[in-house]
Amino acid sequence: LDNPAIAPLIAGKVTAALSARLTADAVAIDSGSLKSDALNSQVAGQVSLRDGAIDLNLKADAPSSALPAAARGMLGERAQISATLKRDPNGSIDIGGLKLTSGALTADGQASLADNKVAADIKGVLSDISLLSKDAKGAIAFALNAQGPAAAPDLSLTVDSDRLLVASREITGLKLTATGKADAANPAANVQLTGNVAGQALQGSAVLATADGKSAINGLLLSLGKNRISGDLALDEKFVPVGTIALDLPDIGPLAALALEKAEGDVRGTIAFSKNGTAPQVAIKAATASITRGDLQAKAVSIDALVANYLAVPVISGKIRANTVTSGGTVISGIDVDLTRDGDWTGFSGGATVKGIPAQAAGRVKVANGTTTIELASGQATVQGIKAAIAQASTVSIANGTTTLDRLVLNLGGGTATVTGKVGTALDINATLARVPMSLANSFSPGLDAAGSISGTVKVTGAPANPAVAFNIDAAGVQTSQTRGAGVGAVSVSSSGTFAGNKLTFNANVSDGAGLGLKGGGTVTTAGTPALALDFNGAVPFGLLSQKLAAQGLSLSGTANVNVQVRGPATSPVIGGSVSTSGARLVDARSGLAVNDLAADVSIAGGVARI
């Protein structure tokens, strides 16, 4: 079933049962039911076959999750509804004894339609508004009444509460009344709001009036203490506004409490609605010294922006400035962004410092058909002295909670990283590294003095909270201060493997131009204390020791064959295996003695080396 309101109610197996008596004039329903995985409903009553009159008793029980999303916030786990439905021979309909019960919400009322006139009266109570906001306590009552022609009835709505407590602020005597006429051609409404918030008087009013086919909202006012929102708006035939709303809010805390929110700070500015031809636009000029909501805080923020065609394809131009924006442990400072209109696109350029990392970017963005498309023309960030820059124009799109990267190429110290893929509920990212210098690591590890470059591919898949990584990389000319100190020259490393489920599995080859040739691999489990299961074997030339031996007037030539296994926790690994050599030559330059055809076998096990 395509109807989104009904489909959840009849999901799964649906069964119907009916017990009834049929006569020449009527059908008497003793009991009837319609049940699904979500819905349990019953019906009883009588249907006249002679004049179409109906007299039914209806009951239904359904999970709140199957009801419209807009209503779920105030409902309990399930909702129960009961009513009587009557239709007389003239077609008049009467719904009586209407009752709704769901958690803290109760409502009752009746409605009728006769002679093309509607009459409805519904009253209810939400006894616990913490369902709407965890920072709120108290109860509210509401009443809705409709009378008059079905196409343009007179409406009245009342919402009131004796006492609410929101974000440690007491709201007393709250009352909202709205009266008007639901006439599409000549709409009218009068809204009044009164009460007291934390000892400050609350007053609100607005009048929707229609004259000569033109509608307007006049006398729009919301005042609470020193806070004031005011303005007048003219409405066209599609209710698109033209006019200005002024904001003078030195303390938004009480107003936030009125909206069942917890916030502190100030906002001052204007919101001006206008038209450019037939396209609506809104100009926003606002500033705040400080504003805080939850763990989000912004200081010294100013916005001067024009949003063109905001109902169809919004395009923004203007300036956004902020001293700092803090979210949790992330601090963004020095925000300075310029926005320009570029057809259906919004061009942007500017920068900020994110967690101590200066960053700049330029490009344009468009929102259309539920997709946000970002074209990055340039961008750069500096992390501990390392500059990363966008090497070529790239596109990022966001739709249905998924971010798609189309060849995002980053310049990293002369090398590049090209990233393509998707980030959403699941990851599918491919990165290609080309000659990325290992010297980039020196800024993070003083004294490392790494040299060489890395190329290869990395693929990331799976859930963001538990990703799986597959890699295939080659490193050339690898050196560090430690290998240089040991007299080891530049080496090449090739490695491939995976990391998933807290387990690294890899194979690696290490070689140089002097005869070094080690192969190996294994697994490293990273959960808890890292556990090792590694095997390495190959040739290690004694030339690696030449620098150390030369300082003692010695030289050693030849090659050792190594076969080593490493097992157990990384804090206390068990090393086993063997090292052997033959045909080696040792020369003592000081005495002129040489020892030829050296042979040795070393076995390692149980922490003991046997030669």
Beta strands, then each sheet from edge to edge (+ up, - down):
strand 1: 15-22
strand 2: 26-35
strand 3: 40-48
strand 4: 54-63
strand 5: 78-87
strand 6: 93-102
strand 7: 105-114
strand 8: 117-126
strand 9: 136-138
strand 10: 140-149
strand 11: 154-166
strand 12: 169-181
strand 13: 188-197
strand 14: 200-211
strand 15: 214-224
strand 16: 227-235
strand 17: 241-249
strand 18: 264-265
strand 19: 267-276
strand 20: 279-293
strand 21: 296-308
strand 22: 315-327
strand 23: 330-342
strand 24: 345-354
strand 25: 357-368
strand 26: 371-383
strand 27: 386-390
strand 28: 394-399
strand 29: 402-412
strand 30: 415-423
strand 31: 427-437
strand 32: 451-463
strand 33: 466-479
strand 34: 491-500
strand 35: 503-511
strand 36: 517-525
strand 37: 531-541
strand 38: 554-557
strand 39: 559-569
strand 40: 574-588
strand 41: 593-605
strand 42: 608-610
sheet 1: 1+ 2- 3+ 4- 5+ 6- 7+ 8- 10+ 11- 9+
sheet 2: 1+ 2- 3+ 4- 5+ 6- 7+ 8- 10+ 11- 12+ 13- 14+ 15- 16+ 17- 19+ 20- 18+
sheet 3: 1+ 2- 3+ 4- 5+ 6- 7+ 8- 10+ 11- 12+ 13- 14+ 15- 16+ 17- 19+ 20- 21+ 22- 23+ 24- 25+ 26- 27+ 29- 28+
sheet 4: 1+ 2- 3+ 4- 5+ 6- 7+ 8- 10+ 11- 12+ 13- 14+ 15- 16+ 17- 19+ 20- 21+ 22- 23+ 24- 25+ 26- 27+ 29- 30+ 31- 32+ 33- 34+ 35- 36+ 37- 39+ 40- 38+
sheet 5: 1+ 2- 3+ 4- 5+ 6- 7+ 8- 10+ 11- 12+ 13- 14+ 15- 16+ 17- 19+ 20- 21+ 22- 23+ 24- 25+ 26- 27+ 29- 30+ 31- 32+ 33- 34+ 35- 36+ 37- 39+ 40- 41+ 42-
end
